[in-house]
Amino acid sequence: MYAIVRAGGRQEKVAVDDVLTVDKLAGDVGSTVTFPAVLVVDGDTVVSGSADLARYEVTGEILGAVKGPKINIMHYRNKTGYKRRMGHRQPYTEVKITGIKAGK
Protein backbone atom coordinates (compact mmCIF):
# COMPACT_ATOMS: atom_id res chain seq x y z
CA MET A 1 0.00 0.00 0.00
CA TYR A 2 1.23 3.47 -0.80
CA ALA A 3 -0.19 6.97 -0.74
CA ILE A 4 0.46 10.29 -2.40
CA VAL A 5 0.52 13.00 0.27
CA ARG A 6 0.76 16.78 0.20
CA ALA A 7 3.80 17.98 2.13
CA GLY A 8 5.31 21.43 1.93
CA GLY A 9 3.63 22.49 -1.30
CA ARG A 10 4.71 19.31 -3.10
CA GLN A 11 3.20 15.88 -3.55
CA GLU A 12 5.25 12.88 -2.41
CA LYS A 13 4.73 9.15 -2.88
CA VAL A 14 5.10 7.38 0.48
CA ALA A 15 4.78 3.90 1.93
CA VAL A 16 5.16 2.64 5.49
CA ASP A 17 8.77 2.90 6.81
CA ASP A 18 9.81 5.43 4.13
CA VAL A 19 11.90 8.40 5.26
CA LEU A 20 10.64 11.64 3.76
CA THR A 21 12.42 15.01 3.67
CA VAL A 22 9.95 17.90 3.81
CA ASP A 23 10.15 21.63 4.50
CA LYS A 24 10.78 22.50 8.13
CA LEU A 25 7.93 21.45 10.44
CA ALA A 26 7.18 22.68 13.93
CA GLY A 27 7.58 19.88 16.45
CA ASP A 28 10.11 18.00 18.52
CA VAL A 29 12.00 14.83 17.63
CA GLY A 30 9.71 11.85 18.18
CA SER A 31 6.45 13.76 17.84
CA THR A 32 3.75 12.64 15.43
CA VAL A 33 2.57 14.51 12.34
CA THR A 34 -0.26 13.77 9.92
CA PHE A 35 -0.34 14.47 6.20
CA PRO A 36 -3.41 14.94 3.99
CA ALA A 37 -3.71 12.15 1.44
CA VAL A 38 -4.23 13.06 -2.22
CA LEU A 39 -4.42 9.48 -3.52
CA VAL A 40 -4.24 6.04 -1.90
CA VAL A 41 -3.37 2.80 -3.72
CA ASP A 42 -4.00 -0.53 -1.99
CA GLY A 43 -3.26 -3.38 -4.37
CA ASP A 44 -5.76 -3.07 -7.22
CA THR A 45 -7.92 -0.53 -5.40
CA VAL A 46 -7.26 3.16 -6.09
CA VAL A 47 -8.98 5.72 -3.87
CA SER A 48 -9.03 9.28 -5.24
CA GLY A 49 -12.41 10.76 -4.28
CA SER A 50 -12.27 13.51 -1.69
CA ALA A 51 -15.07 11.94 0.39
CA ASP A 52 -13.26 8.59 0.47
CA LEU A 53 -9.84 10.17 1.15
CA ALA A 54 -11.20 11.92 4.25
CA ARG A 55 -11.26 8.50 5.94
CA TYR A 56 -7.53 7.87 5.36
CA GLU A 57 -4.82 9.10 7.67
CA VAL A 58 -1.09 9.12 6.88
CA THR A 59 1.00 9.50 10.04
CA GLY A 60 4.69 10.00 10.52
CA GLU A 61 7.29 10.48 13.23
CA ILE A 62 9.76 13.38 13.18
CA LEU A 63 13.34 12.05 13.06
CA GLY A 64 15.14 15.39 13.18
CA ALA A 65 16.18 18.53 11.37
CA VAL A 66 18.56 18.49 8.40
CA LYS A 67 19.89 21.13 6.03
CA GLY A 68 19.88 21.13 2.26
CA PRO A 69 22.90 21.77 0.05
CA LYS A 70 24.70 25.10 0.19
CA ILE A 71 23.65 27.50 -2.55
CA ASN A 72 26.09 30.28 -3.44
CA ILE A 73 24.64 33.52 -4.77
CA MET A 74 26.77 36.18 -6.43
CA HIS A 75 25.50 39.64 -7.41
CA TYR A 76 27.73 41.69 -9.71
CA ARG A 77 27.27 44.94 -11.61
CA ASN A 78 29.71 45.79 -14.33
CA LYS A 79 31.91 48.91 -14.10
CA THR A 80 30.60 50.05 -10.69
CA GLY A 81 32.70 48.02 -8.27
CA TYR A 82 29.56 46.38 -6.86
CA LYS A 83 29.99 42.74 -5.81
CA ARG A 84 27.95 40.88 -3.23
CA ARG A 85 28.30 37.25 -2.19
CA MET A 86 25.67 35.36 -0.21
CA GLY A 87 24.89 31.77 0.68
CA HIS A 88 21.81 29.84 1.71
CA ARG A 89 20.99 26.42 3.18
CA GLN A 90 17.33 25.45 3.32
CA PRO A 91 16.18 23.83 6.59
CA TYR A 92 14.31 20.53 6.21
CA THR A 93 12.73 17.97 8.54
CA GLU A 94 13.11 14.22 8.13
CA VAL A 95 9.91 12.27 8.77
CA LYS A 96 9.52 8.48 8.94
CA ILE A 97 6.10 7.30 7.75
CA THR A 98 4.60 5.06 10.44
CA GLY A 99 1.16 4.26 9.07
CA ILE A 100 -1.42 4.59 6.33
CA LYS A 101 -4.75 3.73 7.89
CA ALA A 102 -8.39 3.91 6.91
CA GLY A 103 -10.22 5.19 9.95
CA LYS A 104 -13.66 6.56 10.83
Backbone as CSV, one residue per row, in Angstrom:
resi,resn,N_x,N_y,N_z,CA_x,CA_y,CA_z,C_x,C_y,C_z
1,MET,0.841,-1.168,0.000,0.000,0.000,0.000,0.889,1.234,0.000
2,TYR,0.533,2.193,-0.824,1.230,3.467,-0.798,0.218,4.592,-0.967
3,ALA,0.674,5.800,-0.651,-0.193,6.968,-0.744,0.594,8.126,-1.329
4,ILE,-0.116,9.023,-1.948,0.462,10.287,-2.399,-0.046,11.337,-1.404
5,VAL,0.890,12.017,-0.742,0.519,12.997,0.274,0.992,14.386,-0.141
6,ARG,0.345,15.396,0.423,0.757,16.778,0.198,1.619,17.198,1.371
7,ALA,2.867,17.585,1.069,3.800,17.975,2.132,4.645,19.143,1.640
8,GLY,4.472,20.279,2.261,5.309,21.427,1.932,5.106,21.966,0.534
9,GLY,3.886,21.957,0.025,3.627,22.489,-1.305,3.934,21.517,-2.422
10,ARG,4.405,20.333,-2.098,4.712,19.311,-3.104,3.910,18.061,-2.795
11,GLN,3.837,17.174,-3.767,3.202,15.881,-3.552,4.285,14.814,-3.562
12,GLU,4.237,13.925,-2.579,5.253,12.885,-2.415,4.580,11.521,-2.346
13,LYS,5.213,10.535,-2.958,4.733,9.151,-2.883,5.392,8.500,-1.673
14,VAL,4.573,7.958,-0.753,5.105,7.382,0.477,4.489,6.014,0.733
15,ALA,5.244,5.190,1.431,4.782,3.900,1.932,5.248,3.815,3.383
16,VAL,4.781,2.810,4.085,5.163,2.644,5.486,6.667,2.377,5.561
17,ASP,7.335,2.978,6.537,8.773,2.898,6.805,9.630,3.700,5.832
18,ASP,9.034,4.525,4.970,9.810,5.431,4.125,10.248,6.638,4.951
19,VAL,11.423,7.178,4.626,11.904,8.401,5.256,11.741,9.519,4.235
20,LEU,11.026,10.548,4.633,10.643,11.638,3.755,11.296,12.924,4.239
21,THR,11.841,13.712,3.330,12.421,15.005,3.671,11.471,16.089,3.195
22,VAL,10.920,16.855,4.134,9.948,17.902,3.811,10.449,19.236,4.353
23,ASP,9.798,20.327,3.956,10.146,21.634,4.500,9.999,21.608,6.014
24,LYS,10.703,22.507,6.674,10.779,22.498,8.132,9.394,22.509,8.778
25,LEU,9.187,21.567,9.701,7.930,21.451,10.437,8.151,21.829,11.897
26,ALA,7.121,22.384,12.503,7.184,22.679,13.929,6.924,21.382,14.689
27,GLY,7.748,21.093,15.652,7.583,19.881,16.450,8.929,19.360,16.913
28,ASP,8.894,18.566,17.960,10.114,17.997,18.519,10.393,16.638,17.890
29,VAL,11.619,16.158,18.108,12.004,14.832,17.634,11.152,13.795,18.350
30,GLY,10.555,12.886,17.600,9.712,11.848,18.176,8.240,12.178,18.168
31,SER,7.873,13.418,17.868,6.452,13.764,17.841,5.816,13.272,16.539
32,THR,4.500,13.194,16.549,3.750,12.640,15.425,3.147,13.755,14.591
33,VAL,3.199,13.573,13.270,2.571,14.512,12.339,1.655,13.727,11.411
34,THR,0.641,14.398,10.891,-0.256,13.768,9.924,-0.218,14.563,8.634
35,PHE,-0.350,13.861,7.520,-0.336,14.469,6.202,-1.665,14.211,5.511
36,PRO,-2.184,15.182,4.759,-3.408,14.942,3.988,-3.105,14.076,2.771
37,ALA,-3.906,13.057,2.566,-3.711,12.150,1.440,-4.378,12.730,0.200
38,VAL,-3.696,12.619,-0.939,-4.234,13.063,-2.219,-4.740,11.866,-3.006
39,LEU,-4.067,10.707,-2.822,-4.418,9.485,-3.524,-3.901,8.314,-2.701
40,VAL,-4.662,7.228,-2.628,-4.235,6.036,-1.897,-4.392,4.839,-2.814
41,VAL,-3.343,4.011,-2.914,-3.375,2.802,-3.724,-3.143,1.612,-2.812
42,ASP,-4.099,0.680,-2.794,-3.997,-0.526,-1.987,-4.220,-1.716,-2.910
43,GLY,-3.130,-2.271,-3.431,-3.258,-3.385,-4.367,-3.889,-2.913,-5.666
44,ASP,-5.048,-3.468,-6.016,-5.755,-3.067,-7.221,-6.729,-1.928,-6.982
45,THR,-6.961,-1.573,-5.738,-7.919,-0.528,-5.398,-7.227,0.826,-5.348
46,VAL,-7.770,1.795,-6.095,-7.257,3.160,-6.091,-8.349,4.065,-5.546
47,VAL,-8.026,4.816,-4.492,-8.977,5.725,-3.867,-8.537,7.150,-4.190
48,SER,-9.396,7.912,-4.883,-9.027,9.279,-5.241,-10.137,10.284,-4.965
49,GLY,-11.315,9.831,-4.582,-12.406,10.759,-4.283,-12.186,11.463,-2.959
50,SER,-12.539,12.741,-2.901,-12.274,13.508,-1.692,-13.075,12.991,-0.492
51,ALA,-14.280,12.486,-0.716,-15.071,11.945,0.387,-14.436,10.664,0.932
52,ASP,-13.915,9.831,0.045,-13.259,8.589,0.472,-11.903,8.867,1.114
53,LEU,-11.165,9.856,0.606,-9.839,10.168,1.150,-9.918,10.775,2.544
54,ALA,-11.054,11.343,2.909,-11.204,11.918,4.246,-11.102,10.849,5.327
55,ARG,-11.364,9.596,4.971,-11.261,8.501,5.943,-9.812,8.096,6.202
56,TYR,-8.920,8.346,5.257,-7.532,7.872,5.363,-6.671,8.859,6.134
57,GLU,-5.735,8.303,6.877,-4.818,9.101,7.670,-3.395,8.587,7.468
58,VAL,-2.495,9.458,7.055,-1.086,9.119,6.884,-0.333,9.779,8.024
59,THR,0.292,8.966,8.873,0.996,9.498,10.042,2.488,9.260,9.901
60,GLY,3.249,10.123,10.551,4.694,10.003,10.524,5.298,10.479,11.824
61,GLU,6.549,10.108,12.031,7.291,10.481,13.235,8.471,11.347,12.822
62,ILE,8.665,12.469,13.502,9.763,13.376,13.180,11.075,12.771,13.659
63,LEU,12.033,12.606,12.727,13.342,12.051,13.062,14.336,13.135,13.444
64,GLY,14.213,14.306,12.851,15.137,15.385,13.184,15.209,16.414,12.077
65,ALA,16.001,17.453,12.341,16.177,18.533,11.372,17.452,18.297,10.571
66,VAL,17.395,18.582,9.293,18.560,18.494,8.403,18.603,19.763,7.559
67,LYS,19.734,19.983,6.908,19.887,21.133,6.030,20.140,20.648,4.608
68,GLY,19.673,21.429,3.671,19.880,21.128,2.265,21.280,21.536,1.826
69,PRO,21.566,21.400,0.541,22.899,21.771,0.048,23.105,23.282,0.080
70,LYS,24.347,23.677,0.162,24.699,25.095,0.186,24.518,25.664,-1.221
71,ILE,23.848,26.807,-1.289,23.653,27.504,-2.555,24.424,28.812,-2.473
72,ASN,25.328,29.044,-3.409,26.095,30.275,-3.444,25.448,31.244,-4.415
73,ILE,25.272,32.491,-3.966,24.637,33.524,-4.766,25.635,34.656,-4.935
74,MET,25.832,35.102,-6.159,26.775,36.184,-6.430,26.064,37.262,-7.232
75,HIS,26.044,38.495,-6.694,25.502,39.643,-7.409,26.682,40.471,-7.906
76,TYR,26.630,40.935,-9.141,27.734,41.691,-9.714,27.161,42.686,-10.707
77,ARG,27.636,43.926,-10.618,27.271,44.940,-11.606,28.546,45.439,-12.261
78,ASN,28.531,45.436,-13.547,29.708,45.787,-14.328,30.059,47.278,-14.173
79,LYS,31.337,47.549,-14.090,31.911,48.908,-14.103,31.550,49.774,-12.899
80,THR,30.968,49.231,-11.850,30.600,50.049,-10.693,31.324,49.621,-9.429
81,GLY,32.021,48.518,-9.463,32.703,48.021,-8.272,31.767,47.342,-7.291
82,TYR,30.555,47.006,-7.737,29.559,46.375,-6.858,29.656,44.872,-6.982
83,LYS,30.005,44.196,-5.889,29.994,42.740,-5.812,29.393,42.363,-4.475
84,ARG,28.558,41.355,-4.474,27.953,40.884,-3.231,27.848,39.364,-3.293
85,ARG,28.312,38.708,-2.243,28.299,37.248,-2.191,27.452,36.815,-1.011
86,MET,26.521,35.887,-1.271,25.666,35.363,-0.208,25.599,33.841,-0.340
87,GLY,25.120,33.211,0.704,24.892,31.774,0.683,23.588,31.446,1.383
88,HIS,23.074,30.251,1.107,21.812,29.840,1.715,21.790,28.322,1.852
89,ARG,21.259,27.852,2.975,20.986,26.421,3.178,19.574,26.296,3.700
90,GLN,18.734,25.598,2.965,17.327,25.452,3.316,17.171,24.448,4.459
91,PRO,16.423,24.798,5.509,16.185,23.826,6.586,15.068,22.852,6.205
92,TYR,15.288,21.587,6.477,14.312,20.534,6.210,14.085,19.714,7.472
93,THR,13.029,18.901,7.457,12.735,17.973,8.539,12.603,16.584,7.946
94,GLU,13.255,15.607,8.567,13.112,14.216,8.134,11.977,13.567,8.911
95,VAL,11.083,12.903,8.174,9.913,12.266,8.766,9.878,10.809,8.309
96,LYS,9.689,9.895,9.270,9.523,8.479,8.943,8.031,8.165,8.966
97,ILE,7.524,7.615,7.865,6.101,7.296,7.754,5.827,6.049,8.583
98,THR,4.878,6.174,9.534,4.603,5.055,10.441,3.306,4.332,10.108
99,GLY,2.405,4.967,9.370,1.162,4.256,9.072,0.307,4.964,8.036
100,ILE,-0.387,4.134,7.258,-1.424,4.591,6.334,-2.664,3.798,6.703
101,LYS,-3.611,4.461,7.345,-4.754,3.731,7.886,-6.047,4.337,7.399
102,ALA,-7.034,3.474,7.215,-8.391,3.910,6.913,-9.167,3.913,8.214
103,GLY,-9.505,5.082,8.697,-10.221,5.190,9.953,-11.619,5.717,9.738
104,LYS,-12.294,6.011,10.823,-13.660,6.562,10.833,-14.615,5.636,10.143
